[in-house]
């Protein structure tokens, strides 16, 4: 377990002692399927890149 995981667990289990996570107040969550979100790489792209080395 690394320090980030330890902090996440402490905040989830003991918010009084370690501080609660901030609440989301930005409206609706962005849709991950829209353009401009994280790009995805197909498996054919990964194999062609790996085989070109």
Secondary structure, DSSP 8 states (H G I E B T S, - for coil): --HHHHHHHHHHH-HHHH-------SSS---TTSTTS-----HHHHHHHHHT-
